[in-house]
Amino acid sequence: MATITWQDFEKVELRAGTIIEVSDFPKARKPAYKLLIDFGLGIGVKRSSAQITKLYTKEELVGKQVICVTNFPPRQIADFMSEVLTTGFILEDGEVVLSEPQKKVPNGSLLA
């Protein structure tokens, strides 16, 4: 495992946002959803692609708060521009369990 400095960690903006819309992403190489995530007034609504279709339904994702990296550059995935990285924990079978705050926090809150 590579080590980083505190200054390196401070550069990564991990923020809470609420998923407000979920749609299928048939053009993705692996099964995925397109997410619209609300980060509040300072950041607004951003788009993300997430390969979480086996563990989550679209209906259960709407309203869920997640933790995202908000300061990566946008990334083109097929015909979709992903603006934030939605974080999660990778299981042995490759499925992803989303990372989320234990309690509701204001959208845009920075992880410390």
Contact map, one row per residue, 1 for C-alpha under 8 A:
1110000000000000000000000000000000000000000000000000000000000000000000000000000000000000000000000000000000000000
1111000000000000000000000000000000000000000000000000000000000000000000000000000000000000000000000000000000000000
1111100000000000000000000000000000000000000000000000000000000000000000000000000000000000000000000000000000000000
0111110110000000000000000000000000000000000000000000000000000000000000000000000000000000000000000000000000000000
0011111110000000000000000000000000000000000000000000000000000000000000000000000000000000000000000000000000000000
0001111111000000000000000000000000000000000000000000000000000000000000000000000000000000000000000000000000000000
0000111111100000000000000000000000000000000000000000000000000000000000000000000000000000000000000000000000000000
0001111111110000000000000000000000000000000000000000000000000000000000000000000000000000000000000000000000000000
0001111111110000000000000000000000000000000000000000000000000000000000000000000000000000000000000000000000000000
0000011111111000000000000000000000000000000000000000000000000000000000000000000000000000000000000000000000000000
0000001111111000000000000000000000000000000000000000000000000000000000000000000000000000000000000000000000000000
0000000111111100000000000000000000000000000000000000000000000000000011100000000000000000000000000000000000000000
0000000001111110000000000000000000000000000000000000000000000000000111100000000000000000000000000000000000000110
0000000000011111000000000000000000000000000000000000000000000000001111000000000000000000000000000000000000000110
0000000000001111100000000000000000000010000000000000000000000000001111000000000000000000000000000000000000111110
0000000000000111110000000000000000000010000000000000000000000000111100000000000000000000000000000001100011111110
0000000000000011111000000000000000001111000000000000000000000000111100000000000000000000000000000000000001111000
0000000000000001111100000000000000001110000000000000000000000111110000000000000000000000000000000000000000100000
0000000000000000111111000000000000111100000000000000000000001111110000000000000000000000000000000000000000000000
0000000000000000011111000000000000111100000000000000000000000110000000000000000000000000000000000000000000000000
0000000000000000001111100000000000111000000000000000000000000100000000000000000000000000000000000000000000000000
0000000000000000001111110000000011110000000000000000000001101100000000000000000000000000000000000000000000000000
0000000000000000000011111000000011100000000000000000000001000000000000000000000000000000000000000000000000000000
0000000000000000000001111100000111000000000000000000000000000000000000000000000000000000000000000000000000000000
0000000000000000000000111111001111000000000000000000000000000000000000000000000000000000000000000000000000000000
0000000000000000000000011111001100000000000000000000000000000000000000000000000000000000000000000000000000000000
0000000000000000000000001111100000000000000000000000000000000000000000000000011000000000000000000000000000000000
0000000000000000000000001111111100000000000000000000000000000000000000000000110000000000000000000000000000000000
0000000000000000000000000011111000000000000000000000000000000000000000000000000000000000000000000000000000000000
0000000000000000000000000001111100000000000000000010000000000000000000000000000000000000000000000000000000000000
0000000000000000000000001101111110000000000000000011100000000000000000000000000000000000000000000000000000000000
0000000000000000000000011101011111000000000000001111100000000000000000000000000000000000000000000000000000000000
0000000000000000000001111000001111100000000000001111100000000000000000000000000000000000000000000000000000000000
0000000000000000000001111000000111110000000000111100000000000000000000000000000000000000000000000000000000000000
0000000000000000001111100000000011111000000000111100000000000000000000000000000000000000000000000000000000000000
0000000000000000001111000000000001111100000011110000000000000000000000000000000000000000000000000000000000000000
0000000000000000111110000000000000111110000011110000000000000000000000000000000000000000000000000000000000000000
0000000000000000111100000000000000011111000111000000000000000000000000000000000000000000000000000000000000100000
0000000000000011110000000000000000001111111111000000000000000000000000000000000000000000000000000000000000110000
0000000000000000100000000000000000000111111110000000000000000000000000000000000000000000000000000000000001110000
0000000000000000000000000000000000000011111100000000000000000000000000000000000000000000000000000000000000000000
0000000000000000000000000000000000000011111100000000000000000000000000000000000000000000000000000000000000010000
0000000000000000000000000000000000000011111111000000000000000000000000000000000000000000000000000000000000010000
0000000000000000000000000000000000000111111111000000000000000000000000000000000000000000000000000000000000000000
0000000000000000000000000000000000011111001111100000000000000000000000000000000000000000000000000000000000000000
0000000000000000000000000000000000011110001111110000000000000000000000000000000000110000000000000000000000000000
0000000000000000000000000000000001111000000011111000000000000000000000000000000011110000000000000000000000000000
0000000000000000000000000000000001111000000001111100000000000000000000000000000011111100000000000000000000000000
0000000000000000000000000000000111100000000000111110000000000000000000000000100001001100000000000000000000000000
0000000000000000000000000000000111100000000000011111000000000000000000000000000000000100000000000000000000000000
0000000000000000000000000000011110000000000000001111100000000000000000000000000000000000000000110000000000000000
0000000000000000000000000000001110000000000000000111111100000000000000000000000000000000000000111000000000000000
0000000000000000000000000000001110000000000000000011111110000000000000000000000000000000000000000000000000000000
0000000000000000000000000000000000000000000000000001111110000000000000000000000000000000000000100000000000000000
0000000000000000000000000000000000000000000000000001111110000000000000000000000000000000000000111000000000000000
0000000000000000000000000000000000000000000000000001111111011000000000000000000000000000000000000000000000000000
0000000000000000000000000000000000000000000000000000111111111000000000000000000000000000000000000000000000000000
0000000000000000000001100000000000000000000000000000000111111100000000000000000000000000000000000000000000000000
0000000000000000000001000000000000000000000000000000000011111100000000000000000000000000000000000000000000000000
0000000000000000000000000000000000000000000000000000000111111111000000000000000000000000000000000000000000000000
0000000000000000001001000000000000000000000000000000000111111111000000000000000000000000000000000000000000000000
0000000000000000011111000000000000000000000000000000000001111111000000000000000000000000000000000000000000000000
0000000000000000011100000000000000000000000000000000000000011111100000000000000000000000000000000000000000000000
0000000000000000011000000000000000000000000000000000000000011111110000000000000000000000000000000000000000000000
0000000000000001111000000000000000000000000000000000000000000011111000000000000000000000000000000001100100000000
0000000000000001111000000000000000000000000000000000000000000001111100000000000000000110000000000111100000000000
0000000000000111100000000000000000000000000000000000000000000000111110000000000000000110000000000011100000000000
0000000000001111100000000000000000000000000000000000000000000000011111000000000000011110000000000000000000000000
0000000000011110000000000000000000000000000000000000000000000000001111110000000000011110000000000000000000000000
0000000000011110000000000000000000000000000000000000000000000000000111110000000000111000000000000000000000000000
0000000000011000000000000000000000000000000000000000000000000000000011111000000000010000000000000000000000000000
0000000000000000000000000000000000000000000000000000000000000000000011111100000000111000000000000000000000000000
0000000000000000000000000000000000000000000000000000000000000000000000111110000000110000000000000000000000000000
0000000000000000000000000000000000000000000000000000000000000000000000011111000011110000000000000000000000000000
0000000000000000000000000000000000000000000000000000000000000000000000001111100011100000000000000000000000000000
0000000000000000000000000000000000000000000000000000000000000000000000000111111111000000000000000000000000000000
0000000000000000000000000001000000000000000000001000000000000000000000000011111111000000000000000000000000000000
0000000000000000000000000011000000000000000000000000000000000000000000000001111100000000000000000000000000000000
0000000000000000000000000010000000000000000000000000000000000000000000000001111110000000000000000000000000000000
0000000000000000000000000000000000000000000000000000000000000000000000000001111111000000000000000000000000000000
0000000000000000000000000000000000000000000000110000000000000000000000000111101111100000000000000000000000000000
0000000000000000000000000000000000000000000000111000000000000000000000000111100111111000000000000000000000000000
0000000000000000000000000000000000000000000001110000000000000000000001011110000011111000000000000000000000000000
0000000000000000000000000000000000000000000001110000000000000000000111111100000001111100000000000000000000000000
0000000000000000000000000000000000000000000000011000000000000000000111010000000001111110000000000000000000000000
0000000000000000000000000000000000000000000000011100000000000000011110000000000000011111000000000100000000000000
0000000000000000000000000000000000000000000000000000000000000000011110000000000000001111100000000110000000000000
0000000000000000000000000000000000000000000000000000000000000000000000000000000000000111110000011110000000000000
0000000000000000000000000000000000000000000000000000000000000000000000000000000000000011111000011110000000000000
0000000000000000000000000000000000000000000000000000000000000000000000000000000000000001111111111000000000000000
0000000000000000000000000000000000000000000000000000000000000000000000000000000000000000111111111000000000000000
0000000000000000000000000000000000000000000000000000000000000000000000000000000000000000011111100000000000000000
0000000000000000000000000000000000000000000000000000000000000000000000000000000000000000011111100000000000000000
0000000000000000000000000000000000000000000000000000000000000000000000000000000000000000011111110000000000000000
0000000000000000000000000000000000000000000000000011011000000000000000000000000000000000011111111000000000000000
0000000000000000000000000000000000000000000000000011001000000000000000000000000000000001111001111100000000000000
0000000000000000000000000000000000000000000000000001001000000000000000000000000000000001111000111110000000000000
0000000000000000000000000000000000000000000000000000000000000000010000000000000000000111100000011111000000000000
0000000000000000000000000000000000000000000000000000000000000000011000000000000000000011100000001111100000000000
0000000000000001000000000000000000000000000000000000000000000000111000000000000000000000000000000111110000000000
0000000000000001000000000000000000000000000000000000000000000000111000000000000000000000000000000011111110000000
0000000000000000000000000000000000000000000000000000000000000000000000000000000000000000000000000001111100000000
0000000000000000000000000000000000000000000000000000000000000000000000000000000000000000000000000000111110000000
0000000000000000000000000000000000000000000000000000000000000000100000000000000000000000000000000000111111000000
0000000000000001000000000000000000000000000000000000000000000000000000000000000000000000000000000000101111101000
0000000000000001100000000000000000000001000000000000000000000000000000000000000000000000000000000000000111111000
0000000000000011110000000000000000000111000000000000000000000000000000000000000000000000000000000000000011111000
0000000000000011100000000000000000000011011000000000000000000000000000000000000000000000000000000000000001111100
0000000000000011100000000000000000000000000000000000000000000000000000000000000000000000000000000000000011111110
0000000000001111000000000000000000000000000000000000000000000000000000000000000000000000000000000000000000011111
0000000000001111000000000000000000000000000000000000000000000000000000000000000000000000000000000000000000001111
0000000000000000000000000000000000000000000000000000000000000000000000000000000000000000000000000000000000000111
